[in-house]
Amino acid sequence: MSIEGALSIAVDWDGRRVNAARLASTRPRGVARVLVGKRADDAVAMVPKLFSICGRSQAVAAALACERAAGIESD
């Protein structure tokens, strides 16, 4: 298994709507531990390198999480 892992999504579709959806992930857990103790700016810069799937989205989510933790309201 690579560090990226894999995501598997299954959807039950009746022809009109989705009745169920399942997600299975083989992505390794605990990778985010490398962010513990880092300055917020450094952690946000590292996130897209650690999580290559949608790296930009991951960076935005990390920045928003840091703002929220600091009590900063964002749009």
Backbone as CSV, one residue per row, in Angstrom:
resi,resn,N_x,N_y,N_z,CA_x,CA_y,CA_z,C_x,C_y,C_z
1,MET,0.844,-1.183,0.000,0.000,0.000,0.000,0.882,1.236,0.000
2,SER,0.533,2.210,-0.802,1.274,3.465,-0.840,0.798,4.383,0.280
3,ILE,1.561,5.418,0.542,1.187,6.377,1.586,-0.141,7.057,1.250
4,GLU,-0.450,7.191,-0.046,-1.689,7.857,-0.427,-2.904,7.022,-0.088
5,GLY,-2.776,5.700,-0.121,-3.922,4.842,0.110,-4.907,4.962,-1.037
6,ALA,-6.121,4.539,-0.793,-7.152,4.594,-1.830,-8.502,4.865,-1.189
7,LEU,-9.375,5.468,-1.968,-10.755,5.688,-1.551,-11.649,4.910,-2.496
8,SER,-12.627,4.223,-1.946,-13.582,3.485,-2.748,-14.975,3.956,-2.357
9,ILE,-15.743,4.371,-3.353,-17.091,4.880,-3.107,-18.077,4.012,-3.877
10,ALA,-19.087,3.504,-3.191,-20.142,2.714,-3.826,-21.474,3.409,-3.569
11,VAL,-22.289,3.492,-4.606,-23.574,4.174,-4.506,-24.675,3.232,-4.987
12,ASP,-25.746,3.121,-4.223,-26.936,2.378,-4.640,-27.890,3.374,-5.288
13,TRP,-28.176,3.156,-6.559,-28.972,4.072,-7.357,-30.176,3.316,-7.902
14,ASP,-31.379,3.847,-7.720,-32.573,3.159,-8.202,-33.067,3.714,-9.533
15,GLY,-32.278,4.544,-10.159,-32.671,5.149,-11.428,-33.222,6.555,-11.266
16,ARG,-33.589,6.907,-10.045,-34.111,8.246,-9.769,-33.332,8.958,-8.679
17,ARG,-32.859,8.191,-7.709,-32.158,8.822,-6.590,-31.172,7.836,-5.965
18,VAL,-30.289,8.405,-5.181,-29.317,7.602,-4.434,-30.000,7.117,-3.162
19,ASN,-29.994,5.811,-2.946,-30.607,5.229,-1.755,-29.603,4.976,-0.647
20,ALA,-28.349,4.799,-1.012,-27.299,4.547,-0.023,-25.951,4.837,-0.665
21,ALA,-25.006,5.170,0.187,-23.642,5.397,-0.281,-22.683,4.846,0.773
22,ARG,-21.596,4.237,0.294,-20.596,3.669,1.197,-19.226,4.148,0.770
23,LEU,-18.411,4.410,1.750,-17.042,4.864,1.513,-16.096,3.960,2.281
24,ALA,-15.065,3.491,1.595,-14.018,2.698,2.250,-12.686,3.376,1.954
25,SER,-11.866,3.502,2.959,-10.581,4.175,2.809,-9.455,3.286,3.314
26,THR,-8.391,3.243,2.530,-7.164,2.564,2.977,-6.078,3.589,3.264
27,ARG,-6.472,4.850,3.332,-5.498,5.897,3.631,-4.991,5.700,5.053
28,PRO,-3.691,5.853,5.246,-3.129,5.628,6.582,-3.627,6.668,7.582
29,ARG,-3.875,6.214,8.791,-4.294,7.119,9.861,-3.058,7.592,10.609
30,GLY,-3.163,8.720,11.227,-2.067,9.201,12.052,-1.032,10.033,11.318
31,VAL,-1.187,10.192,10.008,-0.220,10.979,9.248,-0.184,12.416,9.755
32,ALA,-1.314,12.922,10.199,-1.408,14.303,10.664,-0.597,14.563,11.924
33,ARG,-0.124,13.503,12.588,0.683,13.704,13.800,1.917,14.551,13.541
34,VAL,2.407,14.551,12.301,3.607,15.350,12.002,3.326,16.841,12.112
35,LEU,2.050,17.225,12.179,1.691,18.642,12.288,1.690,19.135,13.731
36,VAL,1.650,18.213,14.680,1.584,18.590,16.094,2.831,19.374,16.473
37,GLY,2.609,20.530,17.099,3.707,21.368,17.560,4.241,22.338,16.521
38,LYS,3.735,22.249,15.295,4.187,23.163,14.240,3.449,24.491,14.359
39,ARG,4.092,25.553,13.888,3.405,26.845,13.783,2.282,26.692,12.759
40,ALA,1.197,27.433,12.920,0.042,27.303,12.029,0.434,27.484,10.564
41,ASP,1.231,28.499,10.251,1.642,28.737,8.863,2.425,27.553,8.300
42,ASP,3.308,26.986,9.105,4.097,25.843,8.656,3.213,24.615,8.444
43,ALA,2.271,24.400,9.360,1.365,23.255,9.237,0.512,23.371,7.981
44,VAL,-0.036,24.561,7.735,-0.868,24.768,6.544,-0.050,24.531,5.281
45,ALA,1.212,24.929,5.273,2.072,24.713,4.101,2.382,23.229,3.897
46,MET,2.420,22.453,4.981,2.734,21.022,4.881,1.547,20.178,4.430
47,VAL,0.341,20.608,4.735,-0.853,19.791,4.490,-0.980,19.336,3.035
48,PRO,-0.866,20.208,2.031,-1.035,19.706,0.661,0.071,18.723,0.245
49,LYS,1.203,18.770,0.917,2.278,17.814,0.614,1.982,16.447,1.229
50,LEU,1.306,16.441,2.363,0.960,15.191,3.036,-0.250,14.516,2.411
51,PHE,-1.194,15.319,1.969,-2.458,14.808,1.445,-2.601,15.244,-0.009
52,SER,-2.042,14.448,-0.908,-1.958,14.847,-2.310,-3.306,14.843,-3.022
53,ILE,-4.277,14.071,-2.522,-5.600,14.098,-3.148,-6.250,15.420,-2.760
54,CYS,-6.561,16.238,-3.753,-7.175,17.551,-3.520,-6.320,18.383,-2.557
55,GLY,-5.036,18.443,-2.811,-4.112,19.151,-1.938,-4.513,20.585,-1.669
56,ARG,-4.992,21.260,-2.693,-5.410,22.667,-2.507,-6.602,22.745,-1.558
57,SER,-7.569,21.859,-1.736,-8.734,21.841,-0.837,-8.317,21.522,0.591
58,GLN,-7.374,20.597,0.729,-6.875,20.252,2.057,-6.194,21.460,2.701
59,ALA,-5.439,22.235,1.906,-4.762,23.422,2.439,-5.775,24.464,2.897
60,VAL,-6.820,24.657,2.115,-7.868,25.613,2.500,-8.547,25.151,3.786
61,ALA,-8.858,23.863,3.876,-9.490,23.333,5.090,-8.574,23.508,6.297
62,ALA,-7.271,23.297,6.105,-6.319,23.471,7.208,-6.261,24.927,7.648
63,ALA,-6.245,25.845,6.684,-6.214,27.268,7.019,-7.470,27.672,7.776
64,LEU,-8.626,27.186,7.327,-9.879,27.499,8.017,-9.895,26.910,9.425
65,ALA,-9.358,25.710,9.584,-9.293,25.090,10.913,-8.408,25.903,11.851
66,CYS,-7.282,26.400,11.331,-6.386,27.225,12.153,-7.065,28.533,12.540
67,GLU,-7.781,29.147,11.596,-8.508,30.377,11.907,-9.557,30.119,12.988
68,ARG,-10.298,29.031,12.837,-11.333,28.708,13.817,-10.720,28.468,15.189
69,ALA,-9.586,27.756,15.223,-8.919,27.487,16.500,-8.438,28.770,17.167
70,ALA,-8.108,29.765,16.339,-7.645,31.045,16.861,-8.803,31.994,17.167
71,GLY,-10.034,31.524,16.929,-11.208,32.349,17.197,-11.494,33.367,16.126
72,ILE,-10.949,33.160,14.943,-11.174,34.081,13.823,-12.349,33.575,13.000
73,GLU,-13.368,34.404,12.806,-14.495,34.041,11.959,-14.095,34.255,10.515
74,SER,-14.465,33.313,9.646,-14.145,33.447,8.233,-15.404,33.209,7.411
75,ASP,-15.344,33.653,6.175,-16.488,33.473,5.255,-16.524,32.064,4.738
